[in-house]
Amino acid sequence: MAGLIGKRKREQSAAQPSAFKKAKATTSAAAINGKKAAIQDPKSAKAPKAAARSNGTVHDGHVETKPSTDITVQVVTGSYERVLHGFTATIPKESLSATISDDSSPVKYADTFLFAAHTSSIRTLALSPSTANNKRFLATGGADERINLYNLSTLAPSSSTTPKLPSLSGSKVAENVSNQALGNLIHHDRAISCLHFASKSKLFSAAEENTIGITRTRDWTLLSTLKAPIPKPAGRPSGDTAAPGEVPTGINDFAIHPSEKLMLSVSRGERCMRLWNLMTGKKAGVLNFSREMLGKVGEGKYSSGEGRRVCWAPDGESYVVGFERGVVLFTLESEVVDVVVVEPRTKVHQVRFLPLVEGRSILAVSTEDGRVVLYELAQKPATETNGTNGNASPPIAKLALTILAHIGGKAADITGRVRDFTVLSLLSPSEDLLLITASSDGAVRVWQLSPADLAPADVGSGELRQVGTLISTHETGNRITCLGAFVMDERGSGQGNGVVNGDGDESSAEE
């Protein structure tokens, strides 16, 4: 009996290893098959996580992102307090077609950076066009003679990767890890007065030493320097405390032609405008302002008579020079065709052309009394003139600035001066424009302009229209001097992780 039991135990023990081996072999085969599947499609295992991060779904092994219902705008401001403040404004698309009151503003703000960028006040800033790696260059200039350079991501911040940081001010913080500081430029000896990216590969900078520097963004090398002459002291008032031989100097503003071959500049202490040939890097001519033209624009005998702002029309066939109280329209041949004085009379701070609206050129002028006045650049009705032999010559059509409407001001209960503004195009859901204004009291306002607001004015009505819808107001707490903004890109399926390489490779910024 004992021998029989022992024999059965040996048979069971001999049968167990074969069954174990069979099960193990089955498990190994499943593991191998699974590993092969993972090798064939390495994204299949990470697709659910990527979909969760990108707010999308997985369909047939591919991540399908849901279309965003918000428009995110990156706003950057500089101030007298040396503070460089960047924040995002998230605007729901459905709110653009609805009337929103100030108490129920749907715009959500979040600070992306806030720090003292310069040792003195920030005078100007500029944003470059978007580069190939979803970045934009940001350049800031201050009274400390330095130009600071930064890399800004054009992708809207993702909530899954944005670190949640505490805030003492109570405002939301959404720091973007892709933003970087690149360094600074010190090739100017005086305060920086104007900055502009002619393209993503060239940075133009002007200073109070009457020089304009051209820098290549690939390696931030100074390529050329344009020098304007220092004006002679004339008509200095009694009691002037400036040192002997010292006069107000500096480039107030410059504008580059759309072809990037010509440039205009206006300077302090000069009643003239200079034309530069960017192909040769030399001065091409000087246009002196006539006394008659200065009188029409409000520049009297005891005024400086200097141009404060200058900008080209979108088609490059005309340009506008802004003075303290008005603007003057010139043709490409430097002929004065129209003079506009802002009514009621007030000081002009910024002059910019809006993006083309149905082929129409519209000029926006910000004022001291809290308004942005819109003018349409159009041709006057053609008139016939008699020639030298008495025969009628062909009709000649001239350009003119016709007032369209104004935004803000006392009618909107806004009285603080609009120091700077920018206009952004919205390709969806409509053809509306976003007007972002910055006041010296620290308020940043977002306005919506519809195509109906920019329709030609009714000349027979005799009343100036009040247009624009105020979407939201954001208090920065600083006295703003300059402003820049751009519409951020939506994240696609390939950017679902919300992280962009911040290697700072400037080689991709070359044209």
C-alpha positions in Angstrom: 0.0 0.0 0.0 2.8 2.3 0.9 4.5 1.5 -2.3 1.4 2.3 -4.3 1.0 5.7 -2.6 4.6 6.6 -3.2 4.2 5.6 -6.9 1.1 7.9 -7.3 3.0 10.9 -5.7 5.9 10.4 -8.0 3.5 10.4 -11.0 1.7 13.6 -9.8 5.0 15.4 -9.2 6.2 14.3 -12.7 3.0 15.7 -14.2 3.2 19.1 -12.4 6.3 20.4 -14.1 4.8 19.8 -17.6 1.7 21.8 -16.7 3.7 24.6 -15.2 6.0 24.8 -18.2 2.9 24.9 -20.5 1.4 27.8 -18.5 4.7 29.6 -18.4 5.1 29.1 -22.1 1.6 30.6 -22.7 2.4 33.6 -20.5 5.8 34.2 -22.3 4.1 34.0 -25.7 1.5 36.6 -24.6 4.3 38.9 -23.3 6.3 38.5 -26.5 3.2 39.3 -28.6 2.5 42.4 -26.4 6.1 43.5 -26.6 6.1 43.2 -30.4 2.9 45.2 -30.6 4.5 47.9 -28.5 7.5 47.9 -30.7 5.4 48.2 -33.8 3.3 51.1 -32.4 5.3 52.9 -29.7 2.7 55.6 -29.3 -0.1 53.2 -28.5 0.8 52.9 -24.9 1.2 56.7 -24.4 -1.8 57.7 -26.5 -4.3 57.7 -23.6 -2.0 59.8 -21.5 -1.2 62.2 -24.3 -4.9 62.4 -25.1 -5.7 63.3 -21.5 -3.0 66.0 -21.5 -4.2 67.5 -24.8 -7.8 67.3 -23.9 -8.4 64.9 -26.8 -9.6 61.4 -27.5 -8.0 58.3 -28.9 -9.4 56.9 -32.2 -7.7 54.0 -34.1 -4.4 54.7 -32.3 -4.4 58.5 -33.1 -5.1 61.4 -30.8 -7.9 63.6 -31.8 -7.9 67.0 -30.0 -11.1 68.8 -29.3 -11.3 72.3 -30.9 -10.5 75.0 -28.4 -13.4 77.3 -27.5 -11.1 80.1 -26.2 -8.8 82.7 -27.8 -5.7 83.3 -25.7 -3.8 86.6 -26.1 -0.3 87.2 -24.7 0.1 90.8 -23.6 3.4 92.4 -22.5 3.7 95.8 -20.9 6.6 98.0 -19.8 6.3 100.7 -17.2 8.0 103.6 -15.5 8.6 101.4 -12.5 11.1 99.2 -14.5 8.6 96.3 -14.4 8.1 94.0 -17.4 4.7 92.4 -17.0 3.5 89.6 -19.2 0.0 88.1 -18.8 -2.5 86.1 -20.8 -6.1 87.1 -21.6 -8.3 84.1 -22.3 -11.4 85.2 -24.2 -14.2 82.7 -24.9 -15.2 82.7 -28.6 -18.9 82.8 -27.8 -18.5 86.0 -25.9 -17.3 87.8 -29.0 -20.8 87.8 -30.4 -22.6 88.7 -27.1 -22.9 91.9 -25.2 -21.0 91.6 -22.0 -21.2 94.0 -19.1 -18.2 94.9 -16.9 -19.6 93.0 -13.9 -19.8 89.7 -15.8 -16.6 89.9 -17.9 -15.8 86.4 -19.3 -12.1 87.2 -19.9 -9.7 85.3 -17.6 -6.3 86.8 -16.8 -3.2 84.9 -15.7 0.3 86.3 -15.0 3.1 84.6 -17.0 6.0 86.8 -15.8 6.5 89.9 -13.6 9.9 91.3 -12.7 12.1 94.3 -12.8 13.8 94.0 -16.2 15.8 97.2 -16.3 17.5 99.5 -13.8 15.6 102.4 -15.1 12.2 103.0 -16.8 11.3 100.9 -19.8 10.8 103.1 -22.8 9.9 100.7 -25.6 9.4 97.0 -26.6 9.0 95.0 -29.8 7.8 91.5 -30.7 9.1 89.6 -33.7 7.1 87.5 -36.1 6.7 83.9 -35.1 9.7 81.7 -35.8 9.8 78.1 -36.9 10.0 76.6 -33.4 6.8 78.3 -32.1 8.7 81.1 -30.5 8.8 84.9 -30.7 11.6 87.2 -29.8 10.8 90.0 -27.3 13.1 93.0 -27.1 12.8 95.7 -24.4 14.7 99.0 -24.3 15.1 101.3 -21.3 16.7 104.5 -20.1 19.6 102.3 -18.8 21.0 102.1 -22.4 20.4 98.3 -22.5 18.3 96.1 -24.8 17.0 93.0 -23.1 16.2 89.9 -25.2 13.8 87.1 -24.5 12.2 84.1 -26.1 8.4 83.8 -25.8 6.4 80.7 -26.6 3.5 81.2 -29.0 1.6 78.2 -27.7 -1.1 78.8 -25.2 -0.1 77.5 -21.7 -1.5 74.0 -20.8 -3.2 73.6 -17.4 -1.7 70.1 -17.1 1.9 71.3 -17.3 1.7 74.8 -15.8 3.0 74.8 -12.2 0.5 76.1 -9.8 2.3 78.9 -7.9 0.9 80.9 -5.0 0.2 84.6 -5.6 0.0 87.4 -3.0 -2.0 89.7 -5.4 -4.8 87.2 -5.8 -4.4 87.0 -9.6 -3.8 83.6 -11.2 -0.3 82.6 -12.1 0.4 80.6 -15.3 4.1 80.5 -15.7 5.3 79.2 -19.1 8.4 77.1 -18.8 9.3 77.7 -22.5 9.9 81.4 -22.0 13.6 82.2 -21.7 15.9 85.2 -21.2 18.6 85.4 -23.9 20.8 88.3 -22.6 21.2 91.9 -23.5 22.7 94.2 -26.1 24.9 97.2 -25.1 25.9 98.8 -28.3 24.0 102.1 -27.5 25.4 104.8 -25.2 22.1 106.6 -24.4 18.5 105.7 -23.6 16.7 103.4 -26.1 13.8 105.3 -27.8 12.5 102.8 -30.4 12.7 99.1 -31.2 11.3 97.2 -34.2 11.7 93.8 -35.8 11.7 94.4 -39.6 11.6 90.6 -39.9 12.3 87.6 -37.8 16.0 88.0 -38.7 16.6 91.7 -38.2 16.2 94.0 -35.1 16.3 97.8 -35.6 17.0 99.9 -32.5 17.2 103.7 -32.0 18.6 105.7 -29.1 19.0 109.2 -27.9 22.5 109.4 -29.3 21.0 109.8 -32.8 22.0 106.4 -34.0 20.0 103.4 -35.4 21.5 100.0 -35.0 20.7 96.9 -37.1 21.2 93.6 -35.4 21.1 90.1 -36.8 19.0 87.8 -34.6 20.8 84.6 -35.5 23.8 85.4 -33.4 22.8 88.9 -32.2 25.7 90.6 -34.1 25.5 94.3 -34.8 25.6 94.5 -38.6 25.4 98.3 -39.2 24.9 101.6 -37.5 23.1 104.6 -39.1 24.2 107.9 -37.7 22.0 111.0 -37.9 23.6 114.5 -37.3 23.2 116.2 -33.9 21.0 119.3 -34.4 22.4 122.7 -33.7 21.1 124.6 -30.6 18.6 127.3 -31.8 15.9 129.2 -30.0 16.8 127.8 -26.5 14.6 129.5 -23.9 16.1 131.5 -21.1 16.7 129.6 -17.9 17.6 126.4 -19.7 19.8 124.4 -17.3 21.4 122.2 -20.0 25.2 122.2 -20.2 26.9 124.3 -22.9 26.6 122.7 -26.2 24.0 120.2 -25.0 20.8 120.1 -27.0 17.8 117.7 -27.0 18.8 114.8 -29.2 17.5 111.3 -30.1 15.5 109.4 -32.7 11.9 109.8 -31.8 10.6 107.1 -34.1 11.4 105.3 -37.4 9.3 103.3 -39.9 10.5 100.7 -42.4 8.9 100.4 -45.8 7.1 97.1 -46.5 9.7 96.3 -49.1 12.4 96.7 -46.4 14.5 98.9 -48.7 13.6 102.3 -47.3 13.2 103.8 -43.8 12.0 107.1 -42.5 13.0 108.7 -39.2 12.1 111.7 -37.1 14.4 113.2 -34.4 14.2 115.5 -31.5 15.1 119.2 -32.0 14.7 118.9 -35.8 11.9 120.2 -38.0 12.6 117.7 -40.7 12.4 114.0 -41.6 15.2 111.8 -42.9 15.0 109.1 -45.6 17.4 106.2 -45.4 18.4 103.7 -48.1 18.6 100.3 -46.3 20.3 98.7 -49.3 23.4 100.9 -49.0 23.0 101.9 -45.3 23.3 105.6 -46.1 21.1 108.7 -45.9 19.0 109.2 -49.0 17.5 112.6 -48.4 16.1 115.1 -45.9 12.6 116.7 -46.1 12.2 120.0 -44.2 8.8 120.7 -42.7 7.4 123.9 -44.1 6.2 126.7 -41.8 2.7 126.6 -43.4 2.3 122.9 -42.8 3.5 123.2 -39.2 1.0 126.0 -38.6 -1.9 123.8 -39.9 -1.0 120.9 -37.6 -0.8 123.2 -34.6 3.0 123.7 -34.3 3.4 127.4 -33.6 6.4 129.6 -33.3 7.3 128.4 -29.9 6.6 124.7 -30.5 9.4 122.2 -31.2 8.0 121.4 -34.6 9.5 117.9 -34.4 7.9 114.8 -35.6 6.9 112.4 -32.8 5.6 109.3 -34.8 5.9 108.0 -38.3 4.4 105.0 -40.0 3.9 103.7 -43.5 0.5 102.8 -45.0 0.0 99.0 -45.6 0.4 99.4 -49.4 3.6 101.5 -49.0 2.3 104.2 -51.3 2.0 106.9 -48.5 3.0 107.5 -45.0 1.9 109.5 -42.0 3.9 111.7 -39.6 2.5 112.4 -36.2 3.0 115.6 -34.3 2.0 116.7 -30.9 -1.5 117.8 -31.9 -2.2 116.2 -35.2 -1.0 114.1 -38.2 0.2 114.9 -41.7 -0.3 112.6 -44.7 2.4 112.4 -47.3 2.6 110.6 -50.7 5.5 108.5 -51.7 6.9 111.5 -53.5 6.9 113.4 -50.1 4.0 115.7 -51.1 1.7 116.9 -48.4 -1.8 115.9 -49.3 -3.7 116.2 -46.0 -3.4 117.6 -42.5 -5.6 116.4 -39.7 -5.9 117.9 -36.2 -7.7 115.8 -33.6 -10.9 117.5 -32.4 -11.5 118.4 -29.7 -7.8 119.4 -29.6 -5.7 117.1 -27.5 -2.2 115.6 -27.5 -1.4 112.6 -29.8 0.5 109.7 -28.3 0.5 106.8 -30.8 -0.2 106.4 -34.5 -0.7 103.0 -36.1 -2.5 101.6 -39.2 -5.0 98.8 -38.7 -4.8 95.5 -40.7 -6.5 95.9 -44.0 -10.3 95.7 -43.7 -11.8 94.7 -47.1 -8.9 96.4 -48.8 -9.4 99.6 -46.9 -6.6 101.4 -45.0 -7.6 102.7 -41.6 -5.5 104.8 -39.3 -5.8 104.8 -35.5 -4.6 107.7 -33.3 -4.5 107.5 -29.5 -5.0 110.7 -27.6 -4.5 112.3 -24.2 -8.2 112.3 -23.3 -8.6 108.5 -23.5 -9.8 108.1 -27.1 -8.6 106.1 -30.1 -9.7 108.0 -33.2 -10.2 106.2 -36.5 -9.5 107.7 -39.9 -9.9 106.1 -43.3 -7.2 106.6 -45.9 -9.1 107.1 -49.2 -9.0 109.1 -52.4 -10.8 112.4 -52.9 -13.2 112.8 -55.8 -11.3 113.4 -58.9 -11.2 117.0 -60.2 -10.3 118.4 -63.6 -7.6 121.1 -63.8 -6.7 123.3 -66.8 -3.4 122.6 -68.5 -0.8 125.1 -69.8 -2.5 125.4 -73.2 -6.0 125.9 -71.7 -7.1 122.3 -72.4 -8.6 120.3 -69.5 -6.1 117.8 -68.1 -7.1 114.3 -66.9 -8.8 114.2 -63.5 -6.4 113.8 -60.6 -7.4 111.9 -57.5 -5.6 112.8 -54.2 -5.5 110.9 -50.9 -7.2 112.2 -47.8 -7.9 111.1 -44.2 -11.6 111.0 -43.5 -12.7 110.5 -39.9 -14.7 107.4 -39.2 -15.4 107.1 -35.5 -13.8 107.2 -32.1 -13.4 104.6 -29.3 -13.4 105.3 -25.6 -13.2 108.8 -24.2 -15.8 110.6 -22.1 -18.7 108.8 -23.8 -17.2 105.5 -22.4 -16.2 107.1 -19.1 -12.5 106.9 -19.9 -10.4 109.9 -19.4 -6.8 108.6 -18.8 -4.4 109.0 -21.7 -3.9 106.0 -24.0 -0.1 105.7 -24.1 0.1 102.8 -26.5 -2.2 100.3 -28.3 -2.0 97.3 -30.7 -4.6 95.7 -33.1 -4.9 92.0 -33.6 -6.8 90.1 -36.3 -9.1 87.2 -35.5 -9.5 84.7 -38.3 -12.2 82.8 -36.4 -15.0 82.8 -35.6 -15.5 86.1 -37.4 -13.5 88.9 -39.0 -13.5 91.0 -35.9 -10.5 92.9 -34.6 -9.2 93.1 -31.1 -8.0 96.5 -30.0 -5.8 96.4 -26.8 -5.0 99.8 -25.2 -2.7 100.7 -22.4 -3.2 103.7 -20.2 -0.7 105.5 -18.0 -2.9 104.7 -15.0 -2.1 101.0 -15.4 -5.3 99.9 -17.1 -5.2 97.5 -20.1 -8.5 97.4 -22.0 -9.6 94.9 -24.6 -12.0 96.2 -27.2 -13.8 94.3 -30.0 -14.2 96.0 -33.4 -16.7 94.4 -35.8 -16.8 95.1 -39.6 -19.9 97.2 -39.0 -17.9 99.5 -36.7 -15.4 100.1 -39.5 -18.0 100.8 -42.1 -17.7 104.1 -44.0 -19.1 107.0 -42.1 -22.3 108.8 -43.1 -21.2 112.2 -44.0 -24.7 113.7 -43.9 -25.3 112.8 -40.3 -22.8 115.3 -38.8 -22.3 113.2 -35.7 -19.1 111.3 -34.8 -19.9 107.6 -34.1 -18.9 105.9 -30.9 -17.9 102.3 -31.8 -16.2 99.4 -30.2 -17.3 97.0 -27.5 -15.3 97.0 -24.3 -14.8 93.3 -23.4 -12.7 93.6 -20.3 -10.4 95.9 -18.2 -7.3 94.6 -16.4 -5.5 96.7 -13.8 -1.7 96.1 -13.8 -0.8 98.5 -10.9 2.0 100.1 -12.9 2.3 103.3 -15.0 2.5 101.7 -18.5 4.8 103.2 -21.1 4.6 100.6 -23.9 2.6 97.5 -24.9 2.8 94.5 -27.2 0.5 91.6 -27.8 -0.1 88.6 -30.1 -2.7 85.8 -30.4 -1.3 82.5 -29.1 -1.5 79.3 -31.2 -3.7 76.5 -30.2 -2.1 73.2 -29.2 -2.4 70.4 -31.7 -2.1 66.7 -31.1 1.6 66.8 -31.5 1.9 69.4 -28.7 -0.4 67.7 -26.2 2.2 67.4 -23.6 2.3 71.2 -23.3 6.1 71.3 -23.3 8.2 73.1 -26.0 11.9 72.6 -26.1 13.5 75.7 -24.6 17.0 75.2 -26.0 17.1 78.8 -27.3 18.4 77.9 -30.7 18.4 81.1 -32.6 19.5 79.5 -35.9 15.9 78.7 -36.7 15.1 82.4 -36.6 16.9 83.0 -39.9 14.9 83.7 -43.0 
